[in-house]
Amino acid sequence: MIPYVEGFYLTAEMWRGNQDDDGWKLPAKKSLDATVDNGVDDEDAAVVAHLVRKLTDQVLRAPASGKTPPAPCLRDDLRALQELTQSEAPPLRLVRPRQVVHVFYGFGDASGKGKGKSGEATGLHYRVGVWSAEEEAESSNYREFANLIESSEEEARARRMVDTKVFLCTDNSTTESAFYKGSSSSKKLHTLILRLHKLQVEYRLIIHLIHVSGRRMIAQGTDGCSRGVLMEGVMAGQDMLSFVDLAKTAIENLLPF
């Protein structure tokens, strides 16, 4: 439920002035540009204005009434919370299975104009595609995360990921961090996080999102898969588990023997 309280936080922060129209925090440069547009000439002046607010307790952009307008996402968050809490008893969520029925391993990567994913459950499954012009304009963090979620949703709808423990590997650390944090200051990444958590509940999944090195992604073959090259790593017949050393501790992975 934690991701759905974001609307309350954004509503409380709307007065600060460094949010977009939906209440999401602007990147530093855009925030500064907005400050300049509001009459501050340069970066030094923006810093001075910030210190004035801190030292004099002047809230230059706070409404006189003391009430802030609701963030647009607050309504959707309230509806989501109503749906999550409508049952008389708390709904059950798979936390630790008594029996592991199936384990699914998957790697996902986005490279420039392309995207790819490879996974192994009842056999090797892979996915190759290209981004639309609109998607290509998004950040690499968004494309990396979206690729993992889209392919996972596709596998779940095909009933290959139900009552399953899933290990998803990515070479994008922002994706891993955002998933375990449960929220993001980026509106679009935050939406993707909700999709992945909903996927866990709907298909009774336990998802482990693991950051791996780019070199492992290349050797495993999904890096090539995202570029349309289908003769590397697992795509060429190598064992998926040889690239997933989850049975070893961090120290064991460092040892040469």
Secondary structure as the mmCIF struct_conf table of DSSP 4:
data_model
#
loop_
_struct_conf.conf_type_id
_struct_conf.id
_struct_conf.beg_label_comp_id
_struct_conf.beg_label_asym_id
_struct_conf.beg_label_seq_id
_struct_conf.end_label_comp_id
_struct_conf.end_label_asym_id
_struct_conf.end_label_seq_id
HELX_RH_3T_P HELX_RH_3T_P1 ILE A 2 VAL A 5
HELX_RH_AL_P HELX_RH_AL_P1 GLU A 6 GLU A 13
HELX_RH_3T_P HELX_RH_3T_P2 MET A 14 ARG A 16
BEND BEND1 GLY A 17 GLY A 17
STRN STRN1 GLN A 19 GLN A 19
TURN_TY1_P TURN_TY1_P1 ASP A 21 ASP A 22
BEND BEND2 GLY A 23 GLY A 23
HELX_LH_PP_P HELX_LH_PP_P1 TRP A 24 TRP A 24
STRN STRN2 LYS A 25 LYS A 25
HELX_LH_PP_P HELX_LH_PP_P2 LEU A 26 PRO A 27
HELX_RH_AL_P HELX_RH_AL_P2 ALA A 28 ASP A 37
TURN_TY1_P TURN_TY1_P2 ASN A 38 GLY A 39
BEND BEND3 ASP A 42 ASP A 42
HELX_RH_AL_P HELX_RH_AL_P3 GLU A 43 THR A 56
TURN_TY1_P TURN_TY1_P3 LEU A 60 ARG A 61
BEND BEND4 ALA A 62 ALA A 62
TURN_TY1_P TURN_TY1_P4 ALA A 64 SER A 65
BEND BEND5 GLY A 66 GLY A 66
HELX_LH_PP_P HELX_LH_PP_P3 THR A 68 ALA A 71
TURN_TY1_P TURN_TY1_P5 PRO A 72 PRO A 72
HELX_RH_AL_P HELX_RH_AL_P4 CYS A 73 LEU A 84
TURN_TY1_P TURN_TY1_P6 THR A 85 THR A 85
BEND BEND6 SER A 87 ALA A 89
HELX_LH_PP_P HELX_LH_PP_P4 PRO A 90 LEU A 92
BEND BEND7 VAL A 95 ARG A 96
BEND BEND8 ARG A 98 GLN A 99
STRN STRN3 VAL A 103 SER A 111
TURN_TY1_P TURN_TY1_P7 GLY A 112 LYS A 113
STRN STRN4 GLY A 114 GLU A 120
BEND BEND9 ALA A 121 GLY A 123
STRN STRN5 LEU A 124 VAL A 130
HELX_RH_AL_P HELX_RH_AL_P5 ALA A 133 GLU A 136
TURN_TY1_P TURN_TY1_P8 ALA A 137 ALA A 137
BEND BEND10 GLU A 138 GLU A 138
HELX_RH_AL_P HELX_RH_AL_P6 SER A 140 ARG A 157
TURN_TY1_P TURN_TY1_P9 ALA A 158 ARG A 159
BEND BEND11 ARG A 160 ASP A 163
STRN STRN6 LYS A 165 THR A 170
BEND BEND12 ASP A 171 ASP A 171
HELX_RH_AL_P HELX_RH_AL_P7 SER A 173 LYS A 181
BEND BEND13 GLY A 182 GLY A 182
BEND BEND14 SER A 185 SER A 186
HELX_RH_AL_P HELX_RH_AL_P8 LYS A 187 GLU A 202
TURN_TY1_P TURN_TY1_P10 TYR A 203 ARG A 204
STRN STRN7 ILE A 206 HIS A 211
HELX_RH_AL_P HELX_RH_AL_P9 GLY A 214 GLN A 220
TURN_TY1_P TURN_TY1_P11 GLY A 221 GLY A 221
HELX_RH_AL_P HELX_RH_AL_P10 THR A 222 CYS A 225
TURN_TY1_P TURN_TY1_P12 SER A 226 GLY A 228
BEND BEND15 MET A 231 GLU A 232
HELX_RH_3T_P HELX_RH_3T_P3 GLY A 233 ALA A 236
TURN_TY1_P TURN_TY1_P13 GLY A 237 GLY A 237
HELX_RH_3T_P HELX_RH_3T_P4 MET A 240 PHE A 243
TURN_TY1_P TURN_TY1_P14 LEU A 246 ALA A 247
BEND BEND16 LYS A 248 LYS A 248
HELX_RH_AL_P HELX_RH_AL_P11 ALA A 250 LEU A 254
BEND BEND17 LEU A 255 LEU A 255
#
